[in-house]
Amino acid sequence: MILSALLVAVLSDGFNTFASRPTAGEVAFYVPKILEAGSTVHFQSEYFKLEGTVKRAVASQGTLIVTGTTPTGGDFGLQRTPIGFEGFFRTPRHTVFVLQGKDGLTLRAKKILDKGCGGSFESGISNGGGLQLGGPCDIFNTIDVFAPYTQEALQALVESGTVPPIAWYDAEALLRSLIRVDVLQANIAYINSEIPLQLNVRGLHLISEPEPSEDFLLPTMQEGLAGSGPFAELQDIREDLRADIVTLISGNEFPFCGVAYLNSDVSQTLVGCLGGFVLAHEVGHNLNCCHALGDGGGCQGYTDSGRGHRFFGEDDEQYRTIMAYSPGTRIDHFSNPDVLYEGAPTGIPGEADCAAMIWQTREFLSNIRCRDGEEELSLLSFGSTLDECDVFTVEMAWQGAFDLHALQFNINDVNAVRSAGGEFADLSWDVYLLGTQLIAFVNDEPIPSSDLATTLTALELRTRQGEKFLSDVYAIGANNDLMRVDHVSSILTDSYCPGDLTDDNVINNADLIAYLSTIPQPDLNCDGLNSFADLSFLLSRFGQTDCP
């Protein structure tokens, strides 16, 4: 009965987009290559049929992020990375996750626990080998996340009653995907709240030792990051990854959904609470944000303005931002007095403004560890061609220290770009156009770093003649290693204007007549000319059946 009710609720989120229902274990999906507000996305499996209308699509540091609404009043969020599509569809009653399992893309419905936050506490940084803060070292407003998880978390996920059930052999792949979706939820909240920050999953790791019997695991984490205790293995891994913060995913045997230290680099989230914006909440504590006034939970003595906020919208419904406790429907926003939701401000100036607090603290947290090797990739050549069929080709060659998984850049004159596609070198790439942004992912094996200098990478676009400016060019490697080309490249395309057959810089009836004149046709209306009037005459007689 529970399964039937769940499927009815979820299946009402869409219609039969595909010719037939996918077979067991398969997922059919459609995400348009040109993404704009009002576009639709569809995902369908043996169990679920999901639909969403795009509200926003952005390319951010090698990740395509798409958000929007569902027909039943829910919302969705998707990300496309070199791994593939992942995300969530939230209905008023259920959440269905788009995950990458061991056998590929899968859709799973999972109950999300709601135990509340275990509190936030003052603490120092888990420095292990000492802080490395010699000035800003990450120019991308990015906090690199290391997310270790325990054996107990895996076991709890298998026993969580997902639809369809999770097999043990697939549990670890699905848990890793679920963690990435939780990070996506945090990034969506930053975008919605107009906060220039993104979390990047730098690494995931299964801890070999069992969870100790403690009220919460933050002290054990800090010991481990310093190289001692049952989690000692975390120190070397964190240092190798150069991760700024560490968020532990644990089993469910704790009386809360998550706990974190204020102004610190460690947090704990229960696996059963993944998908409920809990990871975003706990990292919010790391960024010195606290609960709404009166919520408690370790925030009683908090005097800064980075608090959560509860409010009523113009629809008379009560809402709460990510850092606020119940009552109210949680929305994917941090408090910000300058951002509205349902017609009402999501914060109060000087009292509930997490956006301002995160703006202040993000630089510190994003520079706890500096990445290595980001300056080792360089652009060797850049150029373009335009053929008479109006295909604009961008050509690049690279030299660098990591394999190339994706490319991202901006191109001006969005009205001139009509479609995207083609291939890069000998590889097939998945290309998406978002206004002036373009992002492309390798569908096959990435281009090895050893071959970058000799591999010509070419992208084909449909465009009109005129000057094209390419800017914010990124190359993306594994773990979102980034190289940015900090300059604008201007290319003047050929002056050929496809369709202007009369060379008068205008495409109109004269060009149609010129085209028709190249095709042998009779003077249908007997005016002595072969012209557009003959075509009109022909159309006027369509359907006549009494011809001799």
N, C-alpha and C positions, 0 to 999 in steps of 0.2 A: 504494500500500500504506500509506503514512504517513497519507494522508487518510482511508482506510477505518478504520484503527485509531483515529484521533482521533475520528471520528464515532461509532464503537461505544462508546468510553469515555464520551463526553459524553452520548450519547443514553440511556445507562443511568441518568442522573441524574433521570429523570422518567417519566411515563406520558402517554398521549394525553389531555390535558386538554381539548383543543379538538375541535370536530366534525370538522375536516379540517385537514391540514397547510397553513400559510400559503403563498401563492404566492411566487415569487422576489421578493426585495426587501422582503417584508412581515414584520412581527413581531406576533404576537398575545400579549397578556400579561394577567394577572389579578393585581391587588393589592387585597385587601379594603379596604373603606372604614373598617371598624372593625378596627383592628390590635391584636392581643393575642398573648401567648405561645401557640404552638400553631397559629396561623393559617398558611395555606399561600399561597405565591406561585408563579406559573408564567410562564415566558417560552418562546416557541416560534417558530422561524423555519424556513426551508426546510432548514437544516442542523442546528439544535440544538433540543433539547427539555429544558428546565431546570425543576427544582422545588426549592423550599426551604421549610423550616419555621421560622417566625418565633420567635426567642428574645427579641429586644428591639426596641422601636420608640420613638423619641423625636423630638420636634420641637425643633430647636435653631437659634435665630436665623434663622428663615425657611427652614430646610431640614428635610425629613422624612428621617430616617435609620432604616433597617430592617436588622437583622442576624439571622443564623440559620445553620442547618445544612442540608446536602443529604443525600439518602438514602444516598449512597456514602461518607459520612464526611467530606466537605469542608465548606466554609463559604461563605457569600455575604454581600455587603453591597450595599445599594441606597440611593440618595438620590433624592428628588423635590425639584426646585427649580423656579423659573419656566421653566427650559429644558425640563424633562421628567425622565424617569427615566434614571439612569445607575448603573453599578455593575459587580459582578463575581461570578462563581460559580467557586469553586476546587474541583476534584476532586483526588484524590491525584496525578494525572498532568498535568492541564491546567488552564488558566484561560480561561474564556469571559467576555468583557466585554460589558456592556450599554452601548452608546454612542449618542450623538446625531450622526449623519452629516448630510451636506448634504441628503439626501432623507428625513431623519427617523430613527426608532429602528432600530438594527441590532444584531445579535449577531456578535461576532468572536472567534475563538480566536487567541491570539498567543503565540509562544514568548517566555519571559522569560529574558534573559541572567542569569548568575550569575558575575560577575567579582569580587565582593567590593567593599569600600570602599577608595577611594584614600587614606584617612587623614583626619585632622583636624588643623588647624594653628591656632596662635594668630594672631589678627589683630584689628585695630580695626574699627570700624563704617565702612561705605562711606558717609560722610555727605554727599558731594556738596555740598549747600547748607547743611550743618551740622545737627546734631541738634536736635530740637524736643521737649524733654523737660520742659516746665514743669509737671510733675505729671501724674497719670493723665488721659488724655483718651479712652480707650476703656473703657466700663464693662461691656463684654460678654465679657471674657476672650477676646478675639479677636485673632489675628495676621493682618493683611491681607497677602496674597501677590501679588506680581507675577511672572508666569512667562513670560519671553521664550523663544523657541525659534528654532533656526537652520534655514537651508535644508538643511543636512546632516542634521538630525533628520527633516525631512519626507522626504528621499530615502531615508533608512534605514528609515523606517516603511513606505514603499511596497515596499521590497525585503525586508521582514521575513518574508514567507511566511505571512501570516495566512490564516485560513479563515473566509469566502471572501477572495480577494485584494482588496487595496485599489487602487482606481483613483486616478490622480493628482488628478483633479478633486475627490475626496472626502477626500484625505489631510489637508488642514489642519483641516477640521471634526472628523475623527476624532482627530487628535492633540490638539486642544484638549479634546475630550471625555475622552480618555485621561488628560490632565493633571488634569482635575477628579476623575477616579476615583482617581488617586493621592493627591490631597488628601483624598478621602473615606476612604481607607485610614488615613491619619494620624489623622483625626478619630475613626474607629472605635477605634483604638488608645488615644486619650486617654479615650474613654468606658469601654472595657474596663478601663483602668488607674486609673479613678476620678480623673482629672486634669481640673480645671475649665478646659478650654482647647479652642478650635476654630480651625482655619485657615479663612480665607475667601479664595477666589480673587477678587482685586480686578481683575485684568486679565491678558490674554494678548496677545502681540505677536510677529510674525515679524520677525526681525532682517534688515535688508537686506544687510549685509556678510557675507562668508564667515567661517568660523571660522579664526582664525590658527593657525599651526603651533606649538603649545605643548604642554607636558606636561599641563597642565590650564588651565582658562580663568578661574579665580577672579581672578588679577591683571588680566586684560583686562576682566572685569566691573567690578572696582572702578574702573579707569580710566574706563570708560564711564559709570558712575554719577556720576563727578566731571566728566563732560562732555568727555572726550578719548579718543583711540584709536578702533579700528574699531567699538566698541559705544557710541559717544558718544550715539547717539539714545536710549539708555535713560534718561538723566538726566531729561529733560523729562517723559517718559512716567511714570516713577516718581513724580515730584513731583506731576503732575496726578492720579494715582491715589491719592496719599497712602499708598502701600504701605509696610508695615513691613519686609518682607524680600523679597529677589529670588532666585528659584531658577531657574537656567538649564537648559533642556532641550537637550542637544547631540546630535550624531551619535554613532556607536558606536566611532569610531577612537581610543579611549583604553583603557588597560589596567585599567580599574576600572569599577564601576557608578556611583559617585558620589564626590564629595569636598566638603568644607565646612570653613569656619573655625569654631573654637570661639568662643562668645560674640560672634557676628557676625551679619551680615544677608545673607550671600551663600552660595550652594551651587550645585553642578552635578550633574545627574542625566542619565545616558545614556538615550536614547529606548528602546533595546532592553531596559532594565531596568525600565521603567514597569510597574506592576502587581505588583511584588515587594516593596513596602513600603520601597523605597530612598529615595524622597523623604521619607518619615517619618523614616528613619534620619538623613539628612543635616540635616534641620531639627532633629533631636535634637541634633546637634553644635552648631548655632546656639544651642540652649538649654542649652549647657554639659554635655551628656551625652557619655559616651565608651564605648568598647568594653568587653567583659568583661575581667576581670583576666587578663593574659597574652596577650591578642589582638594587642597591638601596634597598628600602623596609626596612628601618631602619638599614641597614648595612653600611651606608656611612662612619661612623667613626670607623668601625671595623678594628683592626690592627692585629689580630691573623691570623694564617694560616688555620684555619678550615673553608675554603670557599668551595662552590660548584664549579663545573667545567664543561665547555662546550668544546667539542673537536670533531674532525673529525676522524672517524675510517678509516681503510685501505680500506673499501668499499665506501669511499667518502661521507658517510652519516654523518650528524651532530647529536651528542648525548649530553645529559646533565645529570648530576648526580642529586640525589634527592634534593639537596639544591640549585640548579641553576634554574633560570627563563628560559622561552622560549627566543630564538628559539632552536630547537633540540628535538629529541625524548627522553623522560625521561626514564632512565634505572634504574633498581632496585639495584643501587650501591650508596654508599657514596664515595666521592673523596678519592682516594688512589693511589699515584704514583707507588706503587709496584704491582697493580692489573691492568691487561689489559682487554679491551673490544673491540672486533673487531680489535685486533692487536695494539691498542693504549693505552697508560697509562690513567687511569681515574683521575689522579691528577697531581699536580706539587709540587715537594719538596719545603717546606718552604712557599708556596703560596696558594695551594689548596690541603689540606690534612686533611679532616674531620676524617679519620680513626685515625690519630695520636691524634687529639683533643679529640675524644671520648674516646680513651684509657686513656687519662689523667683525664677526668671529670667523667667517668662512676662510679668510686668508690665512689665519693662524692654523686652523685645522687642516687645510689643504696642503700645508707645507711642513707637516710633522716629519714626513719622509719625502725626499726628492727622487724622482725617477732618474734612471741612468739612460744615457744614449739617445735622448730625444733630439739632439742637434746633429746626429750622425747621418741623417738622411737629407739628400739635396736633390734639387731639380736640375737635371742635366740639359734637357732641351724642352722647348715648348713652341708649338706652332699650330697652324690650322690650314684647312683648304675648304673651298666651296665649289661643288661641281654644278653643272648646268641643271641638274635635277633638284637643286636647292638643298643638298645635304651638306651640312656644316660639320666638319670633322675636327675635333680637338685631339692633338697628338702630344704625348708626354713620354719622357724616358726618365728613370729614376736611378739613384744610387743610394744604398742605405744598408742599415744594420738589421733590419727585420723583414720578414716576408710580407708582401702586400696583399691585404684582404679586401680593402675597399678604398674608394676615392670619393671625395666630397668637395664641391666648390659652388660658388655663386656665378650666375651669368646674368647680365643686364638685359633690359628690354624684354620683359616677360611676355608681352603680347606677341613678340616675334617667334616665340618658341611654341610649336604646335604639337610636337610629339617627340618621344625619346625612345631610343632602342639601339640595336646594333650590337657589335661585339668589340671587346678590347683584345687586341692582338689575336691569339688563337684560342682565347678562353671565352666562355659564355658568361655574361654578367647580368645581374638583376638590377635594372635601372629604374629610379623613381625621380619624378620631377615635382617640386613643391614651390610653385611660384618661381622665384629666381634661384632657388636652391636645387642642386642636383646631387644625388647620392647613388652610388653603384656598388654592388657587392659581388664578389667572385662566387660563382655557382660551383665551380670545380675546385681543384687544388689551388691555393694561393701561389702567386708568382714568387719563387725563391729569391731571397736577397742577393744571392750570387748571380742571378740572371737579370736583375733589374736594370743594370746599366746597358744591357744589350737588347732588352725587350722593349719594343715600341708599343705603347699603350694608347689606343685610339678609341674615341667615343663619337658616335654619329648622332647629330641632332637635326631636326627639321627647323629651319629658320628663314628669315628674309635677309636681304642684303643690308648692309650697314655696319657700323663699328660695334664690336662686341668687347665687353670688359669682363674678364674672369678674375675673381678675387676670392679671398679666404679659401685657398686650395689646401686640402688636407690629404695626406696619405695615412691609412689606418692599417695597423698590424694586429697581431694577436694581443689579447688583454687590453685592447684599445690603445696600444702604443700609437702615438700621433706624431706626425711631422707636418708643420704648417709652413707654407710658402708665404712669407710676409711681404708680398708685393702684389700690385695689380697689373695684370697683363692685358694689354689692349691689342685687338686684332681687327683690322679693317677688311671685311669680307668683300668679295667681288661685287661689282655693280650690276651684275646680271639680275634681272627681276623676272622670275618665271611667270609666264602668262601674259606679259606685256609684249604681244606680238607686233604691235604698231610702233613700239619705241617712243611712246608719248608720255611715259612715266605714270600712266593711269591704266588700270585694268577695267574695261567696260565692254559695251556692246560691240564696239569697233573691233576689239580683240576676238570676240566670238565670231563675228562676220569673217574676220581674217582667217580664223581657223576653219570655218565651214567652207571658205573659198578654196581650201586646199583639197577638199573632197569633191570629186566629180558629182554634181547634182544638177537636175533640170531646173529651168526657170518656172517654178510651180504656179506663180500667180500671173505669169505672162506680162511682167512689167519690163522685160528686157534686162533684168539684173539678177545676179545670184547673190542674195542678201539675207539678212535676218528676217525680212518680211516673208521669205519663202518658208522658213521654219515656222513662223507664226501661222501662216496659211495651212501648213501641214497639220499643226496641232489643233487648229480650229475644226478640222474635219475628222479628228480621231473618233472612231466608233462607227463611222458610216459603213453600212453593209449593202448598199444598193449599187455598188460600182459595177459598170458593164464588164 
